[in-house]
Amino acid sequence: MLLRIRIAAKDFLCAVLDITPRVSMDSLHLIHVKLLAADLLSLTARHTSPPSFVRCGRTVARAEVVGVVVSRDRREKFLRFMVDDGTGCVPCVLWLNHQYMNASSSSGALDSDPTGEMALKMSELVRLGTLLRVRGRIVMYRGATQIAVRDVVLEKDPNVEVLHWLQCVHLAKECYDLPPPSA
């Protein structure tokens, strides 16, 4: 009921103000879409502000991938790594510079910055050969699609990778590849 009211209100405001809505009512742009690397890397980029990505006519902004870490490059402000799921390698970047943005502590400790602490803990999970679940925003950097990491989970059960594959195939067939809902 609430969704119908929101849709009606959106349509009314767009008609009164004679504008087109910027973000569709399609809920795919609000969730972490489970994708295989090949699907993520084949998304169509829209050159809008902020940049957005399209899969079968539906806007996708966030993704979740599961795979093995095959490269790792730690810098002062970020950790860049690649996750291989068997269909391709997804470049990922985990920003560590939260500690530099919050320099309120004279000792340089991260006691007052939980975001910085979480980023450092997540960076410790990223080791070559580990199986990870990575979630984050899909971004373009120098013309390449990558994930700006929001969270990293170390997966201990190797069956998680196969389950992720099955979920990706099922969701593509039943949800992601369907035409977008009419506005």
C-alpha positions in Angstrom: 0.0 0.0 0.0 2.8 2.4 1.0 4.6 1.7 -2.3 1.5 2.5 -4.3 1.2 5.8 -2.5 4.8 6.6 -3.1 4.5 5.8 -6.8 1.4 7.9 -7.1 3.0 10.8 -5.3 6.1 10.5 -7.6 3.9 10.5 -10.7 1.9 13.4 -9.5 5.0 15.5 -8.7 6.6 14.7 -12.0 3.4 15.7 -13.8 3.0 18.9 -11.9 6.6 20.0 -12.1 7.0 18.6 -15.7 10.1 16.6 -14.9 11.3 13.1 -15.5 12.3 11.1 -12.4 16.1 10.7 -12.1 16.1 7.3 -10.5 13.6 4.7 -11.6 11.4 2.8 -9.2 13.3 -0.3 -10.1 14.7 -1.7 -6.8 17.8 -3.3 -8.4 19.8 0.0 -7.9 19.2 -0.2 -4.2 20.6 -3.7 -3.5 23.9 -5.5 -3.8 23.2 -7.6 -7.0 24.8 -11.0 -7.0 26.9 -11.2 -10.1 29.6 -13.3 -11.8 32.7 -11.5 -12.9 31.8 -11.9 -16.5 28.4 -10.3 -15.9 29.9 -7.5 -13.8 32.6 -6.7 -16.4 30.1 -6.7 -19.2 27.7 -4.1 -17.7 27.0 -1.1 -19.9 28.2 2.2 -18.4 26.0 5.2 -18.6 27.9 8.5 -18.6 25.7 10.3 -16.1 26.4 12.0 -12.9 26.9 9.9 -10.8 27.9 7.2 -13.3 25.5 4.3 -13.5 25.5 0.8 -15.0 22.9 -1.1 -16.9 22.1 -4.8 -17.2 19.2 -5.7 -19.6 17.8 -2.2 -19.2 17.9 -2.2 -15.4 20.1 0.1 -13.4 22.7 -1.6 -11.2 24.8 0.4 -8.7 26.1 -2.2 -6.2 27.4 -5.7 -6.6 28.3 -8.8 -4.6 31.0 -11.3 -6.0 32.5 -14.4 -4.5 35.9 -15.7 -5.6 39.6 -16.3 -4.8 42.1 -13.4 -4.3 44.6 -13.7 -7.1 46.5 -10.4 -6.7 47.0 -7.9 -3.9 48.6 -4.4 -3.9 48.6 -2.5 -0.6 49.3 1.2 -0.6 49.2 3.8 2.1 45.6 4.9 1.4 44.0 1.9 -0.3 44.2 -1.8 -1.0 43.7 -2.9 -4.6 43.1 -6.6 -5.2 41.6 -8.9 -7.8 38.9 -11.6 -7.1 38.7 -14.5 -9.6 35.4 -16.5 -9.7 36.2 -18.6 -12.7 34.5 -16.4 -15.2 36.9 -13.5 -14.9 38.8 -11.3 -12.5 37.1 -8.4 -10.8 39.3 -5.4 -9.7 38.4 -4.2 -6.2 39.6 -1.3 -4.2 39.3 -1.0 -0.4 39.9 2.6 0.8 42.0 2.7 4.0 42.4 6.5 4.2 39.6 7.0 6.7 42.3 7.4 9.3 43.8 10.4 7.4 40.4 12.1 7.1 39.9 11.9 10.9 43.1 13.2 12.4 41.5 14.3 15.7 43.7 12.0 17.7 47.2 13.3 18.4 48.6 9.8 18.8 47.4 8.8 15.3 45.4 5.9 16.7 42.2 4.9 15.2 40.3 4.7 18.5 37.8 7.4 17.4 37.4 6.2 13.8 35.4 2.9 13.6 35.3 3.1 9.8 39.0 3.2 9.6 39.3 0.3 12.0 36.8 -1.8 10.0 38.7 -1.0 6.8 42.0 -2.1 8.3 40.4 -5.3 9.7 38.9 -6.1 6.3 42.3 -5.5 4.6 43.8 -8.1 6.8 41.3 -10.7 5.4 42.5 -10.1 1.9 45.3 -12.5 1.3 46.4 -14.4 -1.8 44.4 -17.6 -2.3 41.6 -16.8 0.2 38.0 -17.2 -0.8 36.1 -13.9 -0.2 32.7 -12.5 -0.5 33.1 -8.8 -1.6 30.3 -6.2 -1.7 30.4 -2.6 -2.8 29.6 0.1 -5.3 30.3 -0.4 -9.0 32.6 2.4 -10.2 34.6 3.3 -13.2 38.3 4.1 -12.8 40.4 5.0 -15.9 37.8 3.3 -18.1 37.7 0.0 -16.2 34.8 -1.3 -14.1 35.7 -2.1 -10.5 34.1 -2.5 -7.1 34.7 0.2 -4.4 34.5 -2.3 -1.5 32.0 -1.8 1.3 32.6 -5.1 3.1 34.7 -8.2 2.8 33.7 -11.6 4.3 36.2 -14.5 4.6 34.4 -17.6 3.4 35.6 -20.9 5.0 33.3 -23.3 3.1 34.4 -23.8 -0.5 30.9 -24.7 -1.4 29.9 -21.0 -1.0 31.5 -20.3 -4.4 29.3 -22.9 -6.2 26.2 -21.7 -4.3 27.0 -18.1 -5.4 27.2 -19.4 -9.0 23.8 -21.1 -8.7 22.2 -18.0 -7.1 23.6 -15.8 -9.8 22.2 -18.0 -12.6 18.8 -18.3 -10.8 18.5 -14.6 -10.0 19.5 -13.7 -13.6 16.8 -15.9 -15.0 14.1 -15.0 -12.5 14.9 -11.3 -11.7 17.8 -9.5 -13.2 17.2 -10.3 -16.9 13.5 -9.6 -16.8 12.3 -6.3 -18.3 12.3 -3.4 -15.8 9.0 -2.6 -14.2 7.0 0.1 -15.9 7.1 3.4 -14.2 
